Amino acid sequence: MTETMSAESKPTREVHKSRWRELNVAGAENHKASGPVVYLCYRDQRARDNWALLHALHVAETKGKAVVVLFVLTESQLRLGHRHSLFMIKGLQEMQKHLAALNVPFHLVLGEPAAVVADVIAAWDAAALVTDFSPLREARQWRDSVAGSIQIPFHEVDAHNIVPIWITSNKQEYAARTIRSKIHRNIPQYLRAIPKPRKQDFDFSNTKGSFGEPNAVAWDDLVALAREKGQSDVPEVSWCEPGEEAALRALKGEDNSFLTKMRMNKYDELRNNPNKPAALSNLSPYLHFGQLSAQRCAIEAIGFKKNNPSSNKSVDNYLEELVVRRELSDNFCFYNDLYDSVKGAASWAQETLQIHSSDKREHLYDKEALEQARTHDDLWNAAQKELTSFGKMHGFMRMYWAKKILEWTASPEEALDIAIYLNDKYSLDGRDPNGYVGCMWSICGTHDQGWREREVFGKIRYMNYNGCKRKFDVDAYVQRIRREMKQNRYFNEK
Ligand SMILES: Cc1cc2nc3c(=O)[nH]c(=O)nc-3n(C[C@H](O)[C@H](O)[C@H](O)COP(=O)(O)OP(=O)(O)OC[C@H]3O[C@@H](n4cnc5c(N)ncnc54)[C@H](O)[C@@H]3O)c2cc1C
């Protein structure tokens, strides 16, 4: 991948036609609109390195229009844990600042996109609507609904994947091995330098009282509202500062960022050791909220490798996770409507889970016991506490954690529901295609193969405590989480 990637290639301002697609073509171009091109920001909540914003700016330029950004904050987003809603709101506040520097007005409205977007479009007499891409159900539903209710061009831009999801493959891929070559084949075209957006040359003085004059967002009130409506048992975490500037610092800042020899060079050897969390990037919350672009991470990692040949293996392994595994998750959710259901698993996996669904379970726990980390297994309990206390669980532990939920609950359906519930509720990077696929991989064998058949698991890959003991110092992990909880200080905090 890295040999073919050309980070120095000249930025082009027109976003390649294959990165976006039309969602609404009905009579659209005939409409002589007087208003702006609206970028309805949803998944990619950043001003930098954002193909959707760049595309909106380009469309606006060709039409002689302005771009304005619209963010619709939903009731369900406000009802998330404080950890999530405040991370997002603070990130959006920073995004507004960066957009202001580009002379791009930012509007935030409360409501549901399906209900409010058409009205906003009509009120502004918008010329076109651009949005970013998400393969998840909720986003698909409101996109379809909006597309059916507006008469202007509506473009969806894949600003999240390096290779646009519909270019990589036109079907659900079986596994990393089947998608890898499809991604690599497209890397030379798509893994390119990302242009910096130009400051918008538009005089908004005649648009006061309309799209050129957003209501001032009362950020403090919004934070208070999220605190009032959201789940207070999922408090904010202090180890991961929200916003695109903090994200870039965490990637490549001077002080202890991921792209330093101290950390990046250890990725190859130590990424599966839960006692070495700093060997991981820990950037997944930023990627999930779109405060950081995966393409930016890849470009910077490849640049790092050029200057640090000893990091070769580590960077290559990192890119495998960041690009191949991450984009495989989007592929799964895009092409499989049942991405969070046992019914969405491969037939061999459904069959084997069904055969073993009535096997006797040695331990049985309900959702509450699991949520409160009240199991017989100190390693599992520590992982669950890492999740609830710090909003992240080490990647290796995530697999063990989910597999034990399969082992200790009454059915695979219940196991999957509980794993997704806990992951989405507590993990700062939850509610993400990676999360659904991670749970499906662990419990339903998705993207995996059949293994030696055993009780409860059937042919689903098994993991156990002794296997963990052989891989890393289990007691040290349990002690670390205990200590960090006591000090209320996660591994990377001074
Ligand atoms: C049960 C379970 C639940 C998971 N839930 C989530 C989730 O909610 N959100 C989430 O982003 N990831 C999830 N993962 C995937 C993976 O564990 C995390 O992406 C990773 O731990 C994030 O930490 P990091 O950024 O430090 O990872 P790094 O090791 O630094 O990896 C770099 C990036 O590669 C991607 N990546 C790494 N591992 C995977 C993987 N297995 N599948 C897909 N992409 C990957 C992520 O974008 C990650 O940020 C889950 C995995 C499992 C087994």
PDBQT file of the ligand as one rigid body, heavy atoms in Angstrom, charges set to zero:
ROOT
HETATM    1  C1  LIG A 501     -16.214  -6.714  20.536  1.00  0.00    +0.000 C 
HETATM    2  C2  LIG A 501     -15.535  -5.600  19.776  1.00  0.00    +0.000 A 
HETATM    3  C3  LIG A 501     -16.091  -4.342  19.779  1.00  0.00    +0.000 A 
HETATM    4  C4  LIG A 501     -15.484  -3.296  19.078  1.00  0.00    +0.000 A 
HETATM    5  N1  LIG A 501     -16.077  -2.075  19.088  1.00  0.00    +0.000 NA
HETATM    6  C5  LIG A 501     -15.534  -1.060  18.384  1.00  0.00    +0.000 A 
HETATM    7  C6  LIG A 501     -16.169   0.209  18.343  1.00  0.00    +0.000 A 
HETATM    8  O1  LIG A 501     -17.233   0.402  18.930  1.00  0.00    +0.000 OA
HETATM    9  N2  LIG A 501     -15.578   1.208  17.617  1.00  0.00    +0.000 N 
HETATM   10  C7  LIG A 501     -14.399   1.013  16.962  1.00  0.00    +0.000 A 
HETATM   11  O2  LIG A 501     -13.896   1.951  16.325  1.00  0.00    +0.000 OA
HETATM   12  N3  LIG A 501     -13.796  -0.185  16.961  1.00  0.00    +0.000 NA
HETATM   13  C8  LIG A 501     -14.315  -1.228  17.652  1.00  0.00    +0.000 A 
HETATM   14  N4  LIG A 501     -13.700  -2.447  17.649  1.00  0.00    +0.000 N 
HETATM   15  C9  LIG A 501     -12.500  -2.657  16.798  1.00  0.00    +0.000 C 
HETATM   16  C10 LIG A 501     -11.159  -2.367  17.508  1.00  0.00    +0.000 C 
HETATM   17  O3  LIG A 501     -11.075  -3.095  18.698  1.00  0.00    +0.000 OA
HETATM   18  C11 LIG A 501     -10.995  -0.882  17.786  1.00  0.00    +0.000 C 
HETATM   19  O4  LIG A 501     -11.107  -0.184  16.563  1.00  0.00    +0.000 OA
HETATM   20  C12 LIG A 501      -9.677  -0.515  18.407  1.00  0.00    +0.000 C 
HETATM   21  O5  LIG A 501      -9.526  -1.184  19.628  1.00  0.00    +0.000 OA
HETATM   22  C13 LIG A 501      -9.641   0.993  18.598  1.00  0.00    +0.000 C 
HETATM   23  O6  LIG A 501      -8.520   1.371  19.322  1.00  0.00    +0.000 OA
HETATM   24  P1  LIG A 501      -7.302   2.133  18.643  1.00  0.00    +0.000 P 
HETATM   25  O7  LIG A 501      -7.766   3.306  17.873  1.00  0.00    +0.000 OA
HETATM   26  O8  LIG A 501      -6.290   2.370  19.718  1.00  0.00    +0.000 OA
HETATM   27  O9  LIG A 501      -6.808   1.016  17.639  1.00  0.00    +0.000 OA
HETATM   28  P2  LIG A 501      -5.492   0.842  16.788  1.00  0.00    +0.000 P 
HETATM   29  O10 LIG A 501      -4.949  -0.525  17.071  1.00  0.00    +0.000 OA
HETATM   30  O11 LIG A 501      -4.563   1.974  16.963  1.00  0.00    +0.000 OA
HETATM   31  O12 LIG A 501      -6.030   0.749  15.303  1.00  0.00    +0.000 OA
HETATM   32  C14 LIG A 501      -6.052   1.837  14.404  1.00  0.00    +0.000 C 
HETATM   33  C15 LIG A 501      -7.418   1.982  13.836  1.00  0.00    +0.000 C 
HETATM   34  O13 LIG A 501      -7.733   0.858  13.036  1.00  0.00    +0.000 OA
HETATM   35  C16 LIG A 501      -9.113   0.535  13.162  1.00  0.00    +0.000 C 
HETATM   36  N5  LIG A 501      -9.236  -0.799  13.724  1.00  0.00    +0.000 N 
HETATM   37  C17 LIG A 501      -8.419  -1.396  14.614  1.00  0.00    +0.000 A 
HETATM   38  N6  LIG A 501      -8.851  -2.640  14.881  1.00  0.00    +0.000 NA
HETATM   39  C18 LIG A 501      -9.954  -2.834  14.138  1.00  0.00    +0.000 A 
HETATM   40  C19 LIG A 501     -10.855  -3.908  13.966  1.00  0.00    +0.000 A 
HETATM   41  N7  LIG A 501     -10.706  -5.065  14.600  1.00  0.00    +0.000 N 
HETATM   42  N8  LIG A 501     -11.891  -3.754  13.132  1.00  0.00    +0.000 NA
HETATM   43  C20 LIG A 501     -12.073  -2.607  12.459  1.00  0.00    +0.000 A 
HETATM   44  N9  LIG A 501     -11.243  -1.546  12.571  1.00  0.00    +0.000 NA
HETATM   45  C21 LIG A 501     -10.204  -1.663  13.403  1.00  0.00    +0.000 A 
HETATM   46  C22 LIG A 501      -9.723   1.577  14.079  1.00  0.00    +0.000 C 
HETATM   47  O14 LIG A 501     -10.256   2.603  13.293  1.00  0.00    +0.000 OA
HETATM   48  C23 LIG A 501      -8.531   2.053  14.868  1.00  0.00    +0.000 C 
HETATM   49  O15 LIG A 501      -8.662   3.349  15.387  1.00  0.00    +0.000 OA
HETATM   50  C24 LIG A 501     -14.287  -3.525  18.352  1.00  0.00    +0.000 A 
HETATM   51  C25 LIG A 501     -13.732  -4.804  18.355  1.00  0.00    +0.000 A 
HETATM   52  C26 LIG A 501     -14.348  -5.822  19.056  1.00  0.00    +0.000 A 
HETATM   53  C27 LIG A 501     -13.732  -7.198  19.037  1.00  0.00    +0.000 C 
ENDROOT
TORSDOF 0
